[in-house]
Amino acid sequence: MSLDGLQIRGAYPGTIVYPPGGTFGPRVQQDIQFVLLHTGSMRVEVDDETITAQPGQVVMLLPGPRETFAFARDRSTWHRWISVTVLKLEDRARAELEALPRVIQLTEEFNRLTDIMLSLHDKRQLGSELGAALGYAAIQLYTAAASIIPGTEAIHPSVLAVKETVHRRYGEELTLGQLAKEGGVTPEHLVRLFKKYESTTPMQYVWRYRVLAACDLLAHTGLSVGDIALRCGFQTSYHFS
C-alpha cells in the first residue's frame, strides 16, 4: 500500500479496562486509530455502520465519523490502542484505507508494536518523529495482516483457537493439555505450532497475557495486588510478584 497523500504528525498508545456494561462517546474520531481488544467485547456505532469485535481482534477507525462505544455487559473489557495523528489524509489515501476490512485478527507483531509504544510512552521517550515512524509501521502492519487471503491462513487455525481461549479464560487454571484439546491437536504438536507461529510456547503465551492483563488492572483500577493476582490466574500475590 503506497498511501500517497498521507502525512503523519505523530502517534500515541493507550490502554484501559472498562467495567461490565461500560460505554464511551459519542465522539468524533480525529485520528486513524487501531483498537486491540483483549478481553470482553466491543460494539462501535460509526455513523450508520455497526462494528463488533471479540478478544484477539483489531478494529480500525478512520477520522471524521461520529462514534459510540458499548462494551460487554457481563465482564470487564480490556483494550489497548494506537492512535495515528494525521496532518493530511487525501482522498486517495482514505480510499486505500477504506478498502481494508474494519476488523482483523490481532497478530503477534501488532501486539509487540503496541508493547513497544506503551513502554516508550511511559518513559516519556515517544517523541513526534519516533511516534510518526511507529504510527506508519502500525498502518503497514494492519495492511499486511488485512491482506491475508481467506483460506491461506497465516497462522495455523489451532493456534488461533488456543489464543482465543487464552484471551477469554486467562484468569482460570489452564494446562497445556486443556489448550491442546481446544486446538484439536496433541500437546507436542501445539508446542511446535506455537514455536513456529508465535516464537514462544503455549504456556509462556498464557503467562505473558496474564501479566499484561494484571499490569492494566494495576494501572487502571483500585483493586489490591492480591485481588488482581487471583483474577489474572496467579495462585498468590507472591507468585504474581
Residue pairs with C-beta under 8 A, 6 or more apart in sequence:
1 96
1 139
1 140
1 143
2 96
3 93
3 96
3 97
3 139
4 90
4 92
4 93
5 88
5 89
5 90
5 91
5 92
5 93
6 86
6 88
6 89
6 90
6 93
6 139
7 86
7 87
7 88
7 89
8 84
8 85
8 86
8 87
8 132
8 135
8 136
9 85
9 86
9 87
9 128
9 132
10 85
10 127
10 128
10 131
10 132
10 135
11 82
11 83
11 84
11 85
11 117
11 131
11 132
11 134
11 135
11 138
12 82
12 83
12 85
12 117
12 121
12 126
12 131
13 80
13 81
13 82
13 83
13 114
13 117
13 118
13 121
13 126
14 80
14 81
14 83
15 78
15 79
15 80
15 81
15 118
15 216
15 219
15 220
16 78
16 79
16 80
16 216
16 220
17 76
17 77
17 78
17 216
17 217
17 220
17 221
18 24
18 40
18 71
18 76
18 77
18 78
18 79
19 76
20 71
20 72
20 73
20 74
20 75
20 76
21 71
21 72
21 73
22 70
22 71
22 77
23 68
23 69
23 70
23 71
24 68
24 69
24 71
25 66
25 67
25 68
25 69
26 66
26 67
26 68
27 66
27 67
27 68
28 64
28 65
28 66
28 67
29 46
29 61
29 62
29 63
29 64
29 65
29 66
29 67
30 63
30 85
31 61
31 63
31 83
31 84
31 85
31 86
32 60
32 61
32 62
32 63
32 83
32 84
32 86
32 89
32 97
32 135
32 139
33 60
33 61
33 81
33 82
33 83
33 84
34 58
34 59
34 60
34 61
34 81
34 82
34 84
34 110
34 138
34 142
35 42
35 53
35 58
35 59
35 61
35 79
35 80
35 81
36 58
36 79
36 80
36 81
36 82
36 106
36 110
36 111
36 114
37 53
37 54
37 55
37 56
37 57
37 58
37 59
37 77
37 78
37 79
37 106
38 55
38 56
38 78
38 79
38 80
38 167
38 209
38 212
38 213
39 55
39 75
39 76
39 77
39 78
39 167
39 168
39 170
39 213
40 55
40 71
40 72
40 75
40 76
40 77
40 78
40 79
41 52
41 53
41 54
41 55
41 71
41 72
41 77
42 52
42 53
42 59
42 69
42 70
42 71
42 72
42 77
42 79
43 50
43 51
43 52
43 53
43 69
43 70
43 71
44 50
44 51
44 52
44 53
44 59
44 61
44 67
44 68
44 69
44 70
45 67
45 68
45 70
46 61
46 65
46 66
46 67
47 65
47 66
51 59
51 102
51 103
52 103
53 59
53 103
54 164
55 164
55 167
55 168
56 105
56 106
56 160
56 163
56 164
56 167
57 103
57 104
57 105
57 106
58 103
58 104
58 105
58 106
58 110
58 142
58 145
59 102
59 103
60 97
60 100
60 101
60 102
60 103
60 104
60 142
61 67
61 102
62 94
62 97
62 98
63 86
63 89
71 77
78 213
78 216
80 114
80 118
80 216
82 113
82 114
82 117
82 134
82 135
82 138
84 135
84 136
84 138
84 139
85 135
97 139
100 142
100 143
100 146
101 146
104 142
104 145
104 146
105 145
105 155
105 160
107 141
107 145
107 154
107 155
108 197
108 198
108 199
109 141
109 145
110 138
110 141
110 142
110 145
113 134
113 137
113 138
113 141
116 134
117 126
117 131
117 134
120 126
120 130
126 134
145 154
148 154
153 160
155 197
156 193
156 196
156 197
158 183
158 184
158 185
158 189
158 190
158 193
159 183
159 190
159 193
159 194
159 197
159 198
161 182
161 183
161 184
162 179
162 180
162 182
162 183
162 190
162 194
162 202
163 205
165 174
165 179
165 182
166 174
166 179
166 205
166 206
166 209
167 209
170 206
170 209
170 210
170 213
170 232
170 233
171 210
171 213
171 230
171 231
171 232
171 233
172 233
173 233
174 203
174 206
174 233
176 187
176 190
176 191
176 202
176 203
177 187
179 187
179 190
179 202
179 203
179 206
180 186
180 187
180 189
180 190
180 202
183 190
183 193
185 193
190 202
191 201
191 202
194 200
194 201
194 202
194 205
195 201
198 205
200 208
206 233
210 232
210 233
210 234
211 232
213 232
214 228
214 229
214 231
214 232
214 234
214 240
217 223
217 228
217 231
217 232
218 225
218 228
221 228
223 231
225 237
225 240
225 241
226 236
226 237
228 240
229 235
229 236
229 237
229 239
229 240
232 240
234 240
